[in-house]
Amino acid sequence: MAYRLGVDVGGTFTDLLMIENISGKTYRAKVPSTPHDPSEAVISGAQRLCKENNIDPSEIEMFLHGTTVATNAILEGKGARVGLIVTEGYRQLLQIARSYVPGGLAAWIIWPKPEPLAPLECTIEVPERIGADGEIVRPLDEDALRKVLPVLKAEGVEAITICLINSYVNDTHECRVAEICAEELPDIPVSISAHILPEMQEYERALTTVVNSSVRVTVAKYVQNLRHDLNKLKMKGKLNLLRSDGGLMSSEKSEEAPVNLLMSGPAGGVAGAVWVAKHAGFDNILTLDMGGTSTDVALIENGQPRLRRETTVGDLTVRASSLDIRTVGAGGGSIAHVPELTKALRVGPESAGAEPGPVAYGKGGELPTVTDANVVLGNLPESLLGGEMTLDREGARKAVATIGDALGISVERAAAGIVDIVNETMFGALRLVSIQQGYDPREFALMGFGGAGPLHANAIGKLMQSWPVIIPPSPGVLCAYGDATTRMRVESARSFNKRLQDTNDAELAEVLGAMAEKVMSELEAEAVPRADQQVTFEIDIRYQGQAFEVPLPADLEAFKAGKGIAALAQAFNTEHERLFTFNMDAAHEFVNLRAVALGKPANVTAEKIEEGDGDPSAAKLRDHSIYADGETRDAVIYIRSKLRAGDKITGPAVVVEMDATTLILNDHVAEVDPFGNILINPASGPVSGPASGPASGGEK
């Protein structure tokens, strides 16, 4: 047997999902995360999964991992001390930035400008100059460089970034500076901006490469330790990490370019949602990935998640491709409180995390959380993780009662208020990826997953009017499913700053062809044969004089046929009008070109479940009651593993499984599809739209 193991490390739990390649049979585990060392939970979870299912670790041919190590290093300020080498006269490059202050009017009065990751005292200049055309205007002064390099050593830098003017068109000087650094400061990793981001705009190129340097030491240490521990388990499969854009990269490559991992964790959920939606027969999906600490949302259109050409983490926005995911501080562990000044209920963004966690977990938590509120309402049964974790219902009730006392209301109303507020927070995030970008959420289904997503998805579906609400099998470990089913990916970019009338299809075909060869060679070096590769292209276009671009897919064959530029111009006008409701009578301008090589899709089939007769009574665990709509209502608890295809559940009801709990609201009906997905719709019928039934592009 051969297996793929997907692992996703969250703030509260670490999820593991093993898939048998031929049959599609899955094995799953969920263990508490170990924030002090995330790899401990990864290794212990893998050991447990293999032991419980009598699987030899040597049979795991691929170990696929979504990680937040790089993200946390930035958010917690625990990255390496970075030295920066720039062209003479550009020492304040990071300090000047783009002279942009976030916020509304007068925001500069209260905005605390973040300190650059490469401080001024760790920035040195070198005499040299490359022209915009790539010609050497001023040769590199190697002696001057060697004289100033001791400054970086004295400052105790742990990583070095090189960003010289116009290096994106000629990297000769940057490469030579890197060689000299290796001679003078051995054992300090060096990142070259022309290799990390070969695009114009020196500030963005410098910032992106500095961030790469900042997390490089931390990520390399984590990856190397993980490889070592996996080898000790005799797990000889290849270790790949999930990129921010939803593709895979080898662990060795991740040590060199960890800036591509900043959204690695959330990307797994979107990748998993794409795979589930394909088999469920839905092309347009809004995703709701709610964990213990935060919620990630994204939009999938025509089976493809939207990509952004920037990744934002905290105060930093770098030029690294990522899925268009928005994150809010709303999770099962989000803490509820009533400020003394306003006397208005607030929920999050502070979280109880994994340690001590919600009060109901019985690990020492004392503050009321969203999970505690769900326990009080009856939305969560007495235990989690298949009975491994017994919930402290009385403790949760006492904690939530402090909110009720502060507001002068009952504990049930306080719990309902906590859930309503966290739902509104997630509703706002979903509006950012849909309505704000010109999409009607009524034309999308909503997929809820993560440990807490299925509890709240039905309510969010009501707010968004997105039907059906889809709860996939093993929703609590769907991120790990995404890790296990995604593809290897290599991307290359270059600037191409020309107006459309100043170039031609033949020139673009030649440039894109060369870029295709580059990415295919890199993917081939990752042990992916060319016969298994797929290459796609994307071009950034703007109106001449604009400060932002619109990325559009491109077809190499269209350029070869002399029709590519005309097609792109029309596509740009259409997309610009959709985004901004207008077009301009101005020249179009190419900005950047990108080529992406993708490996062969995972040979993993979706496992079908046994056909039923529509009656879910065989899956009934017991009668139950929940508090909803201001009163206590009779409900039923069902065991998900006993549900069959075609079974219909009338709400209110609770469906339990090892890794998550699904809540079906009053006046709603859920039906189980052939692949075990739970599809929830209003009892009166869903609002009509493209997503209200299986799409034509899905498997039948």
N, C-alpha and C positions, 0 to 999 in steps of 0.2 A: 504494500500500500504506500501511496505518496500523499503527503498532506501539505497544506499551506496554513501557517499560523499567523493570525492578525492580532496585534496587541495595541490597545489604546490606553494611555495613561491620563486619567482625569484628576481633578482636584480632590475628589472624594473616593472614587473607586477606580481600579485598573481592570479593564475588560479584556478578555481573551476569547477568541473564536478560532477553532480549528476546523478546516474543511477538507474532507476526503475528495481528492481531485476528480475522480471518475463519477462517483455516485452523487456527490454534492451533500453527503451526510455531514452534519455539523455537530461539534462538541463545544461547549461554552463554559466559561468560569468567570466569576466576578470576585475580586478580592480587594480589601481596603488598600488605598494608595499609601505609599510611604514617602511623604514629602521630603524628609531628610536625605533620602537616596531613592529616586524613582525606580532604579533598576532592581531593587530588592523585591518589590511587588511583581515586577515583570518576571523575574526568575522563579519566585515562589509560585506564582500563578501557573507558569509553564510546567513546572514540576508536578503540581497538583493535577493539571489537566491530563498530562500523560499518564500519571499513576492511576487516576480514577477510571480511565478508559483503556488501560492496557495497551498504550501506544508507545513504541520505542522512539525516543527522541531522534534517533538517527534517521527515522522515516520522514521527518519534516524537511522537505526540500527547499522551502522558502519561509523565512521569518520576516514578516512585514510589520513595520512599527510606526505608529504615529506618536510623536513626542512633543512635549511642551518645554523641553529643556532650554532651547534657545529663547523662547518667549519669556520664560520665567527669569532668565539671566538678565534680559533687558528690563522687565518690569520691576525686578527687585534690585536693580543696580549692582548686580554681581558679575558683570562682564569683566574682561581683562582691561588693564590699563593700556590704552592704545597710543602709539606714536604715529604722527602724520608727517609725510614728506611731500612738499608742494613746490611748484615753480616759484622762483624768486619774485616777490611782490604780491603773493597770494596767501600770506600766512594767516590772515583773518577770514579765510574762506568759510569756515563753519560758523564763525561768530556773526558774520554779516548775513549769512543764509539767504533767504528770499525777502527779508524785511517784511514778513507777514506776521501779523498778530491775530491769533484765533479769537473768535467771539464777536460781539456786536460793537456798537459805538462806545468809545472810551474804554474798550477792553484792555488797552495797553496800560491803563492805570493800575489794574489789579492782576495782570498776567505775570506770573513769575517765570521768566524766560529760563528754560532748562539749560543746564550746563552741557556743552558738547561732549560727546564720548571721548573725543581726542582734544584735551584742553590745550590752551595756547602755549603753555610751558612745555608741552610735549610735541609741538609742531615746529618743524625746521624747514628752511627754504634751500633750494639748490639752484644755482645758475644754469639755465637751459631754456630752450623754447622750440616747440613744434608749431608750425603754421597751420591754419585751418585747412590747407590743402594737403597736409601731411609732410611737407618739406621741412627740413631742419633749418630753422632760422638762427638759432644759437646753439652750438654744440654743448653737450653736457660737460660741466666742469667737475671731473671726478675728484680732483684733489680737494676742492672746496667741500664736496660732499663728505669725504673722509674726515675732514676737520670738524664738521658739525655733528657727525653721528654719535660721538661720545656724550652729547647732550641727552640723547634718548636713553643711553645706558645709565647715565646719572639719575634720570627721572624714574628709573625702574620700570620701563615699559615692558609689557608681556607679549605684545603683538604690534606689528608695524603695517601701516597702510601707505601705499604710494599712489598719489593722484596728481599727475602733471597735466598742464593745459594741452588740449587737443590730442591727448594720447589715444583717444578712441579711433583716430585715423592712422596713427603710427605709434606703436608701443615700444619702439626701439629704446628710448630713454628710460622708460619705466622698467623694462626688463634688465637693463644694465644697472640701474639703481638697485634692483632686487639682488643682483649678483654681488654687488659691493656690500650690501647689508648682510648677506650670507657670510661674506668673508670677515667683516668687522664685528658683527653681532650674531654669531652662530647660535643655533637652537631657538631663535626667536622667529615664530612664523610670520611670513610676509604675504600680504594680499595686494595684488596689482589691479588697479581700477579698470584698466583696459581689458582685463580678463573677466572680472566680475560683472561689469556693466559697460560694454563697448558702445555707449551712446553719448551724444553731446549733452551739454549742460553740466558744467564741472561741479556745481554744488551737489546736485542729485547723485552724480557718480561718486563724489567723495564721501557723502553721507552713507550711501549704500555700502561702500567698501569698508568704511570705518565700522559700521555695524557688523559686517562680516568678520572683521578682525576681533571685535569686542566679544563675540560669542564663540569664536573659533576654538579657543583653548578649552572652554567648558564643554562644548559639544564633542570635541575630539576625545577628551577624557572619558566622558560618559559612553561614547560609542565603543571605544577601545575596551573599557571595563566590561561592557555588555557582551562584546564578542568573546572576551576571555571567559566570562561566566557561562556563556552558551556552549563554548567548546568543552568546558568542564562537565557539562551535562551530556556530552557526546552529540550535541545538536549541530550537525555539520552543514545544514542548509544555509543558503546565502542570506545575509542580513541586508535588507533594504529598508530605507526610511521614506515616509510619505512627505512629498514636497507640499508647499503652500498652494500650488496650483492643481493639486489632486493627482499628480503623477508620482512615480517612484524614482528614487535615486539610490545608488549603492552606498553602503555605509562609508566606504573609502572616499567617495566623492563628497559626501556630506561633511567630512572633516575639512575639506578645502573650501567649500562654498555653503556654510551653514545658514547664510542669510536667506536661502531658499526654504528654510524649515520654520520660519517664524509663525506660520499659520498651519503647521503640520497637524496639530491635534484636531482642530475643527474641520479640516479638509476631509478627514476620514469619514465623518458622518455624511457629508454631501456625496462623497464617492459611493458610500453604501446605499444612500437614497436613490442615486441614479440606477444602480444595479437592481434594486427592488422594484422601482417604478417601471423599468423596462419589462420585467416579467409580469407585473400586475396590469400592464397595458395602459399606463398613463404617461403622457409626454410632458405635461406642464405641472410642476410641483413646487409648492412652497415648503421649505423644510423648517422644522422646529426641534432643535437639539437641546434639550434642557437637562442639565446635569445638577450636581450638588452645589456648584459655585456660580455658574453663569449659564446663559442660554445663547446659542448661536443660530442664526437664521440665514437662509439663502434662497435664491430663486433658480429653478431649473426650467428652461424653455426648450421645447422640442427635443427633450432628452439630453440637453447639454447645460451644465451649470454656467452661469455668467462668470467671466474672468475679469479681474482688475489688473491694471499694470502697475499698481502700487500696493504695498502692504503696510498697514498702520498698526503699530503696537505702542500703546501708551502715547507719549508725545512725539514719537518718531514715525515718519512716513518715508519708506525707502522704495526705490525702483526695483521691485522684485515681483514677478507675476504671482498672483494668488487668486483663489476663488473669491467671489464677491460675497463675503460673509460678514455679517454685522453681529457684534457681541454686546450683550447687556448684562449687568450684574443682577441677574434674576435666576435663582436656582433653588433646589430643595433646601439648601442650607442657608438661604438668605435670611437675615435676622430682621424681625419686626420690632419697631420701637415707636414710642409716642414722645416727640420732643416736648420738653417743658414749655418752651416759648410758644409754639403754634398749637399744641394739643391736637395735631393732625397725624393720623396713622401713616407711617413710612415703612417701606419694606426694602431692604438692601441699600446699597450694593454690598455692604459688609456681609461676610459669610462665616458660618461656624466651621466650614471646611470638613476635613476628614477627622481632625483631632481638635476639639472634642466632638464636633458634629452636633446634630439636633438633639434636643433633650430626650426625645423618644428613643434614640439609639442607646441610651444608658451608658455613655462613655464619659460622663462628667459635664456635659453641656448644661447650661443654665438659662440661656436666652431663647425666647420663642422664635421658631423658624417656620418657613413655609411647610416643611415636612410635618412639623408638630401640628400646624393648622389642619392639614389633610388628615392626620390621625384623629383629631377632635371631630371633624366632620364625618368620619367613617369612610372616607375615600381610600384609606389604607387599612388593610386587615391587620391582624395581630402580629404578623411576622413577615420578614423579607428574606431574600436570597434562598427561597425554597425551604424556609423554616430554620435556617442557620442563625438568623438575627431576630430575636423577640423584641417587640416594641414596648416601650414603657408608656402605656396609654395614660395612666394617671399622672405621670410626670409631665407629659405633653399638655395635658389639660390644665395643670397648675401653671405651667409657663405661659400658655395662651391667656389664661385668666388674668394675668398681670396687664395685658393689653385691654381686656374687657373692663377691668377696674379703672384703668386710666381714662377710658372713654365713656364709662358709665353704661355699658351694654353687657349682654350675656356673653358667655364664653363662646357659644356657637356663632353668634353674630360677629364677634371679634375674629374668629377663625375664618368665617366667610369673607370678611373684609380684607384679611391678609391675602387670601387666594385671589380675590377680585383685583387687588392692586398689582400683584405680581403678574396677573394675566394682562392687565392694561400695559404694563411695561413691555411685555413681549409683543403685544399688539402693535405698539409704537415702533419696535424694531422691524417687524414684518412690513409695516407701511414704508419704511426706508428702502427696502429692496424691491417693493412692488409699486405702490402708488406714486412714490416720489420719482421713480424712473419710468413712468408712463405705462405701467402694467395694471390691468384690472384684476384684483385678487379673486373675483368671482369666476374668472376663467382658469383658475388653478385649483388643484387639489392640495390638501395640506397633509404632510406626513410628520407625525409626531414620534420622536424616539429619544434616546438617552434615558437615564434612570428615572427622570421625573416627567419627561415629555408626554407619555401616554396618559398621565393623570390630568394634564391641562389641555391636551390637544382638542378635545371636543368643545370646550369653552372657547378656545381661540378660533376654532372653525366657525362658531356662531358670530364672533366679532368680525371676522374677515369675510364671512359668507363664502368660504372656500370649501367646496364639497367634491367628493367625499373626504372625510378625515381618515387617513390611512395609518394604521398601526402595524408595522411589519413584524414578522416573527423575531424573537430575541431583540426587542427594541433597545434594551439597555446596553447591548453590545454591538449595535449597528455600526458604530465608528470602527470597531475592530473588524467588522464585516467589510467595510470599505477598504480598510488597510489590506485585507486579504484578497480582494478582487480587483484592485486597480492595476494599472499598467506602468511599465518603465517609461520614463519621459526625459528627453534632453531638449533644451531650448537654446537657440542662438539668436542674438539681436545685433543690429548695427544701424547707425544713423544714415539716412538717405534724404538730405534736405534739399529737395528740388520741387519746383512747381510742375504740375502735370504737363503743361505745354513745353517744359524744358527737358523732358525725357521722352522715352518711347517704350513700347512693349518689349522690344528686343533687348534693350539695356536691362530692364527689370527682370526679364526671363533669365538673363545671364547671371545677374547678381543673386537672384533667388535660387538658381540652380547650384551655384557655388555654396550657398548657405545650406542647402539640402545635403550636399555631399559632406559638409562639416558635421552636421548633427547625426547623420547616418553613421559616419565613422566613429563618432563618440559612443553612440549606442551599441555599435558592433563591438567596441572595446569593453562594453558592459555585458558581453556574452549574449547579445541579441542578434541573431542572424539577419541579414538584410531582407531576406524573404519574409521575415516576420514583422517587418517594420512598416509603419504608415507615417507619411510626412505631410504636415499641414503648414499653411503660411498665414501670416497676419500682417497688415500694414496700418500704421497710424497716419491718419489724414486730418487736416484742419483747413479752415479758410486762411489764406495768407494774412499774417498779422495777429491771428488768434494766439492765446497763451495756453490752450489745451487742445488735445487731439481726440479723435474718435477712432478706436481700433476696429478694423473690419477684416473678416476672413478674405483671403485671396486665393486664386486658382492659377497655378503655374501654367497649366495647359491653355488657359485663356490668354495669358501673355504670349505664349508661343504662337497662338493663332492670331495675335494682333488685336484682341478684343478686351484685354484685361483692364487697361486704364479707363476706357469708357464705362465698363461695368462697375468699377470701383467708384467713379464719380457719381453715378446714379445711386449706388448703394449708400454713399456718404450723405447725399441729399435726403434720402429717405430716412436714414437713422438720425440725422441732425434734426429733422422736423419732428420725429417721434420724441426725441429727448427734450427739445427746446421750443417746439411748436412753430418754428420759422426757419427759413433759409435766407441766404444772403447772395447778392450779386457780386461775388468776389472770386478771385482765383483760388483753386484748390492747391494744396501743398502737401507733398509726402514728407513725413518726418522720420519715422523709424520702420525698419523691416524686421520681421521675426520668422524663424523657421523652427518647427517643433517636430521631433521624431518620437513616435510612440511605439512601444513594444507590442507584442501579441497580447490580446485580451486573455485574462485568466480562463482556463478551461474548466470552469466550475458551473455545474448545472443547478438550477433551482429545484429544491426538493418539493414534490407535490405531497399533499396530505390525503388521507382517506376521505372518500365521498360520504356525506351524511344525508339525512332526509329533511333537514331544516329545523329539526327539534334539538335544542342544545341541552335538554334535561340530563343526558348522560354525563355532561361535564359539570353539573351543578355540585358545588361544594356544600353550601348551606344558605339558608335565608339570612338576610342582613338588613340593616337600616342605615341610611345616610341623612345628613342634614343638607337640604337644598331648597332654594327659593323660599327661605324663611320658615321652613317647617321640616319635621322629621318624616322621611318617606321610606316605605318598604322597598327593599332591593334584594338582589340575589348575587352571590359570589360564584363565579365559574372558574374552573381550572383550564387554562388555555391549552395545555397539551392534550386534553380530552375533547376539544372541539373538533368538528369535522367540516369539510368543505360544504358550503350551502347552509350551515346552521345560522339561524337568525336570533339575535338577542334584543329584547326590548328593554330600554332603559327605564328607571335607573338600574344600573348593574355595575359590578366590579369584576374584572377578569384578571386573575393572578397568574404569574409565572415566576421563574427563578430570578430574572434580572429586572423586572419592571411590573407595574400595576396599571391597568387601563381602566379609566372611568368612562362609562357611557351615561350620558345625562338623561333626565326625564324628557319625554317627547322625542326621543331619538331611537333609531334602530341600527343595529350593527349586523353585518353579514360577513361570513368567512369565505374568502375566495379559494380557488384550488391550491394556491401556494401558501395558505395559512395566514394571509393578511386579513386584518379586521378592517372592514370598510364601514364607517359610520356616516349616516345621513339623517336629516330631520325626518320624523315619522310622516310628515306631510309631503315628503319628497324634496330632493335637492333643488337649488336654484339652477336653471339651465345654463349650460356653458360647455366649452370644449373639454373641461376636466371632470364633468359630472358623470362620465362613463368611460369605459376603456377606450383609449385612443387607437386609431387605425394602425399606428406604428408599433404597437406592442405585440408580444407573442400571444398566440391564441391557444 
